[in-house]
Amino acid sequence: MTHEQMVAEFGEPGVQNPAIVDLIAFDETAGCVVLTMFERRAWNGGPGQFRQIEEKINRYLGYILDGHLGRHYPQYAGKRAQIRLECAEAPVGEASRFIAAASHAIRGQGIDFALGVVAGSPS
């Protein structure tokens, strides 16, 4: 399936689309499966932006905790998991507090969390 076909069927990847996992990769160094989501927008979306990220996080948590990750990718079954949020800019103020709370909630489920700031995140 081409990228165009995937986008036509499932929509663009990013936190605004909770229906898909943006990227799944195995980090050999850390020894964990990394499920990455992309936030390409500036941190000015307020509560609507935070709701989208929260929904995406909840979907990722369900995907991992309900066993779908291991069923879809048997090579990752039983491996430690990490949810990673790649942002176009560092969160500040309210966004920073939101990310800290999200990180705490994710870690409370036994899943690692990482935040990356990457100018020009993949589209």
Backbone as CSV, one residue per row, in Angstrom:
resi,resn,N_x,N_y,N_z,CA_x,CA_y,CA_z,C_x,C_y,C_z
1,MET,0.848,-1.171,0.000,0.000,0.000,0.000,0.899,1.242,0.000
2,THR,0.601,2.159,-0.875,1.398,3.388,-0.956,0.989,4.346,0.164
3,HIS,1.817,5.359,0.387,1.502,6.378,1.392,0.187,7.071,1.047
4,GLU,-0.007,7.381,-0.218,-1.232,8.056,-0.655,-2.461,7.190,-0.389
5,GLN,-2.348,5.890,-0.635,-3.464,4.984,-0.377,-3.762,4.895,1.116
6,MET,-2.704,4.845,1.927,-2.900,4.792,3.379,-3.602,6.053,3.876
7,VAL,-3.156,7.209,3.397,-3.769,8.471,3.813,-5.224,8.526,3.358
8,ALA,-5.497,8.074,2.135,-6.862,8.080,1.623,-7.771,7.192,2.477
9,GLU,-7.244,6.056,2.950,-8.067,5.128,3.718,-8.147,5.477,5.196
10,PHE,-7.031,5.886,5.798,-6.975,6.063,7.249,-6.804,7.502,7.707
11,GLY,-6.464,8.417,6.798,-6.220,9.808,7.160,-4.757,10.060,7.456
12,GLU,-4.423,11.333,7.615,-3.046,11.746,7.898,-2.637,11.293,9.294
13,PRO,-1.383,10.881,9.465,-0.903,10.585,10.807,-0.750,11.883,11.603
14,GLY,-0.755,11.761,12.901,-0.606,12.901,13.796,-1.597,12.800,14.936
15,VAL,-1.410,13.619,15.949,-2.277,13.524,17.122,-3.742,13.824,16.796
16,GLN,-3.990,14.533,15.728,-5.369,14.853,15.355,-6.120,13.643,14.811
17,ASN,-5.414,12.543,14.556,-6.038,11.330,14.030,-5.810,10.171,14.998
18,PRO,-6.762,9.928,15.907,-6.580,8.861,16.894,-6.782,7.457,16.329
19,ALA,-7.222,7.351,15.088,-7.541,6.047,14.507,-6.312,5.236,14.120
20,ILE,-5.129,5.872,14.064,-3.935,5.152,13.629,-2.774,5.383,14.595
21,VAL,-1.872,4.406,14.613,-0.598,4.572,15.301,0.342,5.174,14.267
22,ASP,0.933,6.313,14.596,1.740,7.039,13.617,3.001,6.275,13.225
23,LEU,3.683,5.685,14.206,4.931,4.978,13.924,5.198,3.969,15.025
24,ILE,5.594,2.754,14.633,6.007,1.717,15.577,7.408,1.288,15.177
25,ALA,8.309,1.282,16.153,9.691,0.873,15.898,10.250,0.231,17.155
26,PHE,11.296,-0.568,16.986,11.960,-1.161,18.142,13.266,-0.436,18.383
27,ASP,13.453,0.035,19.604,14.680,0.723,19.992,15.626,-0.321,20.585
28,GLU,16.607,-0.724,19.802,17.557,-1.757,20.239,18.313,-1.329,21.486
29,THR,18.706,-0.066,21.544,19.488,0.423,22.677,18.693,0.342,23.976
30,ALA,17.453,0.806,23.938,16.607,0.798,25.136,15.926,-0.551,25.346
31,GLY,15.879,-1.374,24.294,15.220,-2.673,24.391,13.714,-2.580,24.542
32,CYS,13.104,-1.595,23.871,11.654,-1.452,23.987,11.024,-1.086,22.647
33,VAL,9.734,-1.354,22.575,8.940,-0.988,21.409,8.480,0.455,21.610
34,VAL,8.703,1.294,20.616,8.353,2.709,20.718,7.193,2.996,19.772
35,LEU,6.101,3.477,20.353,4.951,3.925,19.571,4.987,5.448,19.588
36,THR,5.229,6.029,18.423,5.422,7.473,18.331,4.191,8.146,17.747
37,MET,3.868,9.303,18.312,2.818,10.159,17.761,3.444,11.517,17.452
38,PHE,2.917,12.180,16.442,3.488,13.439,15.979,2.535,14.598,16.213
39,GLU,3.068,15.650,16.834,2.346,16.912,16.988,3.135,17.953,16.219
40,ARG,2.631,18.315,15.047,3.331,19.249,14.157,2.952,20.699,14.408
41,ARG,1.898,20.908,15.176,1.394,22.268,15.418,2.129,22.930,16.578
42,ALA,2.062,24.249,16.612,2.561,25.007,17.751,1.668,24.715,18.955
43,TRP,2.191,24.938,20.135,1.436,24.695,21.367,0.516,25.874,21.668
44,ASN,-0.451,26.092,20.806,-1.406,27.172,21.052,-2.840,26.732,20.815
45,GLY,-3.018,25.419,20.675,-4.353,24.890,20.406,-5.233,24.804,21.630
46,GLY,-4.650,24.996,22.806,-5.424,24.978,24.042,-6.109,23.657,24.312
47,PRO,-7.257,23.710,24.971,-7.941,22.485,25.394,-8.275,21.527,24.253
48,GLY,-8.623,22.043,23.082,-8.922,21.156,21.951,-7.704,20.354,21.538
49,GLN,-6.568,20.983,21.500,-5.316,20.298,21.164,-4.993,19.259,22.231
50,PHE,-5.161,19.620,23.487,-4.878,18.691,24.574,-5.827,17.493,24.527
51,ARG,-7.096,17.715,24.201,-8.057,16.610,24.081,-7.637,15.641,22.979
52,GLN,-7.160,16.179,21.863,-6.707,15.311,20.774,-5.515,14.460,21.211
53,ILE,-4.576,15.068,21.892,-3.409,14.322,22.358,-3.828,13.281,23.392
54,GLU,-4.708,13.674,24.298,-5.184,12.739,25.315,-5.897,11.547,24.678
55,GLU,-6.726,11.801,23.677,-7.420,10.706,22.999,-6.423,9.780,22.307
56,LYS,-5.420,10.354,21.660,-4.404,9.547,20.978,-3.633,8.706,22.000
57,ILE,-3.262,9.310,23.126,-2.569,8.571,24.183,-3.432,7.418,24.674
58,ASN,-4.701,7.681,24.915,-5.605,6.621,25.383,-5.714,5.492,24.373
59,ARG,-5.737,5.818,23.103,-5.782,4.784,22.061,-4.496,3.958,22.073
60,TYR,-3.351,4.629,22.210,-2.072,3.919,22.261,-2.026,3.012,23.490
61,LEU,-2.478,3.529,24.638,-2.499,2.709,25.849,-3.365,1.472,25.652
62,GLY,-4.547,1.659,25.088,-5.429,0.521,24.829,-4.797,-0.474,23.874
63,TYR,-4.143,0.019,22.852,-3.487,-0.839,21.860,-2.428,-1.710,22.532
64,ILE,-1.685,-1.114,23.462,-0.643,-1.861,24.160,-1.251,-2.767,25.222
65,LEU,-2.033,-2.198,26.136,-2.527,-2.928,27.299,-3.537,-4.012,26.959
66,ASP,-4.300,-3.832,25.898,-5.281,-4.841,25.502,-4.672,-5.967,24.670
67,GLY,-3.364,-5.890,24.413,-2.665,-6.962,23.715,-2.663,-6.880,22.204
68,HIS,-3.217,-5.818,21.640,-3.257,-5.709,20.182,-1.856,-5.565,19.580
69,LEU,-0.984,-4.833,20.253,0.382,-4.670,19.752,1.046,-6.033,19.587
70,GLY,0.975,-6.880,20.604,1.587,-8.213,20.540,0.941,-9.128,19.514
71,ARG,-0.360,-8.963,19.305,-1.038,-9.789,18.288,-0.689,-9.340,16.875
72,HIS,-0.612,-8.025,16.671,-0.281,-7.509,15.340,1.203,-7.647,15.026
73,TYR,2.031,-7.581,16.062,3.488,-7.670,15.912,4.013,-8.683,16.926
74,PRO,3.894,-9.970,16.610,4.291,-11.003,17.582,5.735,-10.864,18.061
75,GLN,6.593,-10.310,17.244,7.988,-10.135,17.650,8.125,-9.154,18.817
76,TYR,7.080,-8.353,19.088,7.123,-7.382,20.179,6.351,-7.840,21.412
77,ALA,5.704,-8.999,21.328,4.922,-9.505,22.465,5.832,-9.660,23.682
78,GLY,5.381,-9.122,24.801,6.129,-9.220,26.043,7.260,-8.216,26.197
79,LYS,7.508,-7.409,25.178,8.570,-6.392,25.244,8.055,-5.154,25.980
80,ARG,8.958,-4.450,26.626,8.631,-3.189,27.261,8.199,-2.198,26.183
81,ALA,7.258,-1.330,26.524,6.737,-0.370,25.547,6.978,1.062,26.016
82,GLN,7.092,1.939,25.045,7.240,3.372,25.305,6.316,4.126,24.353
83,ILE,5.626,5.116,24.889,4.874,6.048,24.057,5.725,7.298,23.946
84,ARG,5.946,7.741,22.716,6.795,8.906,22.473,5.977,9.962,21.735
85,LEU,6.044,11.178,22.223,5.389,12.305,21.565,6.471,13.166,20.940
86,GLU,6.468,13.243,19.616,7.409,14.089,18.873,6.693,15.404,18.571
87,CYS,7.281,16.502,19.010,6.678,17.821,18.858,7.528,18.705,17.956
88,ALA,6.883,19.639,17.317,7.594,20.598,16.477,8.288,21.658,17.323
89,GLU,7.811,21.853,18.550,8.442,22.805,19.469,8.243,22.319,20.898
90,ALA,9.097,22.766,21.799,9.014,22.357,23.206,7.748,22.923,23.844
91,PRO,7.050,22.113,24.622,5.874,22.629,25.315,6.277,23.588,26.435
92,VAL,5.507,24.640,26.612,5.742,25.610,27.680,4.413,25.902,28.371
93,GLY,4.490,26.421,29.590,3.289,26.832,30.308,2.301,25.701,30.492
94,GLU,1.069,25.961,30.110,-0.010,24.985,30.275,0.290,23.690,29.523
95,ALA,0.896,23.792,28.364,1.245,22.594,27.592,2.258,21.748,28.346
96,SER,3.213,22.376,28.986,4.209,21.655,29.765,3.555,20.917,30.936
97,ARG,2.628,21.567,31.596,1.910,20.918,32.704,1.063,19.758,32.192
98,PHE,0.436,19.941,31.048,-0.358,18.862,30.452,0.518,17.653,30.138
99,ILE,1.683,17.876,29.536,2.591,16.790,29.180,3.089,16.080,30.437
100,ALA,3.391,16.837,31.491,3.829,16.221,32.744,2.742,15.316,33.321
101,ALA,1.496,15.762,33.287,0.384,14.951,33.789,0.184,13.709,32.924
102,ALA,0.279,13.874,31.619,0.139,12.732,30.704,1.246,11.718,30.944
103,SER,2.466,12.195,31.109,3.600,11.329,31.373,3.378,10.523,32.649
104,HIS,2.904,11.185,33.686,2.631,10.524,34.963,1.568,9.422,34.789
105,ALA,0.506,9.731,34.057,-0.570,8.764,33.824,-0.076,7.564,33.019
106,ILE,0.726,7.807,31.991,1.252,6.724,31.153,2.166,5.828,31.984
107,ARG,3.067,6.434,32.727,3.996,5.661,33.567,3.240,4.880,34.639
108,GLY,2.116,5.417,35.089,1.277,4.710,36.054,0.713,3.412,35.511
109,GLN,0.690,3.275,34.188,0.215,2.054,33.534,1.379,1.093,33.238
110,GLY,2.588,1.469,33.681,3.744,0.608,33.457,4.370,0.759,32.084
111,ILE,4.077,1.868,31.425,4.598,2.124,30.084,5.479,3.371,30.158
112,ASP,6.614,3.324,29.496,7.532,4.468,29.475,6.952,5.588,28.614
113,PHE,7.392,6.814,28.888,6.993,7.961,28.087,8.229,8.767,27.752
114,ALA,8.273,9.286,26.531,9.361,10.163,26.113,8.779,11.299,25.293
115,LEU,9.436,12.441,25.386,9.051,13.619,24.629,10.249,14.019,23.787
116,GLY,10.022,14.235,22.515,11.084,14.688,21.620,10.664,15.963,20.915
117,VAL,11.605,16.856,20.768,11.333,18.098,20.037,12.155,18.020,18.743
118,VAL,11.424,17.920,17.639,12.065,17.747,16.335,11.458,18.757,15.373
119,ALA,12.203,19.777,15.074,11.721,20.753,14.096,11.497,20.038,12.775
120,GLY,10.357,20.259,12.171,10.045,19.620,10.892,9.769,18.145,11.026
121,SER,8.990,17.745,12.064,8.627,16.337,12.247,8.075,15.768,10.956
122,PRO,8.240,14.450,10.723,7.800,13.851,9.462,6.333,14.103,9.175
123,SER,6.011,14.269,7.907,4.601,14.454,7.551,4.011,13.205,7.001
